[in-house]
Amino acid sequence: MMLKATMNYTSEDVKKYCRSIRSSKGIFGFYILLFIVYTAAVILFILNDTPAYSLAALLCVQIFITAIFLFMVFTAKKLPEKEYEKLRQKYKGRPVFFDFDYSKVVICTKDSKDDFYDAIEYKKFDGAVETDEFFCFVQKNQDDIFLNKSAFTDGTAKDLEDILITHLDDKFTIKCSRELDF
């Protein structure tokens, strides 16, 4: 069975993808917790008449943690724009065609000049993730490849899910809000 999909990457797709796959809530939560703990420590040190050099060291750490947190917030906001620009340059703004067969996926653009073509066997993927809206394919040292579930022209998302379960087994993660059929 051959599955086919066509993806026209838009900035909105990339924003949704970045929100669904590359969630960094755990890292943000860690830094918020660290910020709160250090703030509480600074207040306790002030209330207990701690020597100035200890308080200064603690304040320096607090400033460093705050700087890292702010850097992460501003970087996370720019991520979708950077990802979209990479896709636009890679595929030159053209539609991207995906052909899934039982052993590999072929990704290409069909244009008379500067065609993009890549055939990747499923076993070469380090993992794949399915969310409510996307499939994401991960390869080390490569950009993620993502596909909107609504992009299928032949076959369905469930068909691709079955192929990925077969080939990737425990390297395939489903993060959908729907109930799984077992």
C-alpha positions in Angstrom: 0.0 0.0 0.0 1.3 3.4 -1.0 0.4 6.4 1.1 0.7 9.9 -0.4 0.6 13.3 1.1 1.2 16.9 0.0 2.4 19.5 2.4 2.5 23.3 1.7 4.4 24.5 4.7 3.0 27.7 6.1 4.2 29.8 9.0 1.0 28.9 10.9 1.7 25.1 10.4 5.2 25.6 11.8 3.9 27.6 14.8 1.4 24.8 15.6 4.1 22.2 15.1 6.5 23.9 17.5 3.8 24.2 20.1 2.8 20.5 19.8 6.2 18.8 19.5 8.9 21.0 20.9 7.1 21.9 24.2 9.6 23.0 26.8 7.2 23.3 29.6 9.4 21.0 31.8 12.4 23.2 31.3 10.5 26.4 31.9 8.9 24.9 35.0 12.3 23.9 36.3 13.6 27.4 35.9 10.5 29.0 37.5 10.9 26.6 40.5 14.6 27.5 40.7 13.8 31.2 40.6 11.2 30.8 43.4 13.6 28.8 45.5 16.4 31.3 45.1 14.1 34.2 45.7 13.0 32.6 49.0 16.6 31.9 49.9 17.5 35.6 49.3 14.6 36.7 51.5 15.6 34.3 54.3 19.2 35.4 54.1 18.1 39.0 54.4 15.8 38.3 57.3 18.6 36.3 59.2 21.2 39.1 58.9 23.5 36.9 56.7 26.9 38.4 55.9 27.0 40.6 52.9 29.4 38.4 50.9 27.0 35.4 51.1 24.1 37.5 50.1 26.0 39.0 47.2 26.9 35.5 45.9 23.3 34.4 46.2 22.1 37.5 44.4 24.6 36.8 41.6 23.2 33.3 41.2 19.7 34.8 41.2 20.6 37.2 38.4 22.2 34.4 36.4 19.1 32.2 36.7 16.8 35.2 35.7 19.0 35.9 32.7 18.8 32.2 31.5 15.1 32.2 32.0 14.6 35.4 30.0 16.9 34.1 27.2 14.8 30.9 27.0 11.6 32.9 26.8 12.8 35.1 24.0 14.5 32.3 22.1 11.3 30.1 22.3 9.3 32.9 20.7 11.7 33.1 17.7 11.8 29.3 17.1 8.8 29.1 14.8 10.1 31.9 12.6 13.5 30.2 12.3 12.1 26.8 11.6 9.8 28.3 8.9 12.7 30.1 7.2 14.7 26.8 7.1 11.8 25.0 5.5 11.2 27.8 3.0 14.9 27.7 2.0 15.1 23.9 1.9 12.0 23.4 -0.3 12.1 26.8 -2.0 8.5 27.6 -1.0 7.1 24.7 -3.2 4.7 22.0 -2.2 6.4 18.9 -0.7 5.2 15.5 -1.7 5.5 12.5 0.6 5.2 8.9 -0.7 5.1 6.3 2.1 5.6 2.7 1.1 6.2 -0.3 3.4 10.0 0.3 3.7 10.7 4.0 3.2 9.4 7.5 2.7 10.2 9.5 -0.3 10.1 13.3 0.2 10.4 15.5 -2.9 9.4 18.7 -4.6 8.4 18.5 -8.2 9.7 21.3 -10.2 11.8 21.5 -13.3 14.8 23.0 -11.6 16.3 22.7 -8.1 14.2 19.6 -7.2 14.6 18.3 -3.7 14.6 14.5 -3.3 15.2 12.3 -0.3 14.4 8.6 0.3 14.7 7.6 3.9 14.2 4.0 5.2 12.1 3.9 8.3 14.9 2.2 10.3 17.1 5.3 9.7 14.7 7.4 11.9 15.7 7.8 15.5 12.1 8.2 16.4 8.7 9.4 15.3 5.9 11.2 17.2 2.2 11.5 16.5 0.2 14.3 17.9 -3.4 15.4 17.3 -2.4 17.3 14.2 1.1 16.1 13.1 3.5 13.3 12.5 7.1 14.2 13.3 10.1 12.1 12.1 13.4 12.6 14.0 16.9 11.9 12.7 20.0 12.8 14.7 21.9 15.8 13.3 19.0 16.5 10.9 16.1 18.8 11.0 12.8 17.2 12.1 10.4 16.3 9.2 6.8 17.0 10.0 3.6 16.3 8.2 0.2 17.6 8.9 -2.4 14.8 9.3 -4.7 16.6 6.9 -2.2 16.5 4.1 -2.9 12.9 3.0 -4.1 12.5 -0.5 -4.0 8.7 -0.7 -4.4 6.7 2.5 -5.0 8.0 6.0 -3.1 9.0 9.1 -4.2 5.7 10.7 -2.5 3.8 7.8 0.8 5.7 8.5 0.4 5.1 12.2 0.2 1.3 11.5 3.4 1.4 9.3 5.3 3.4 12.0 4.2 1.0 14.8 5.4 -1.9 12.6 8.8 -0.4 11.7 9.7 1.8 14.7 8.0 -0.1 17.5 9.1 1.6 20.7 10.7 4.5 18.9 7.2 5.6 17.8 5.3 7.7 20.4 1.7 8.7 20.2 0.8 11.9 22.0 -2.8 12.2 20.9 -5.8 13.2 23.0 -7.9 10.5 21.4 -8.5 7.0 22.9 -6.2 4.3 21.5 -7.8 1.1 20.0 -6.2 -2.0 21.4 
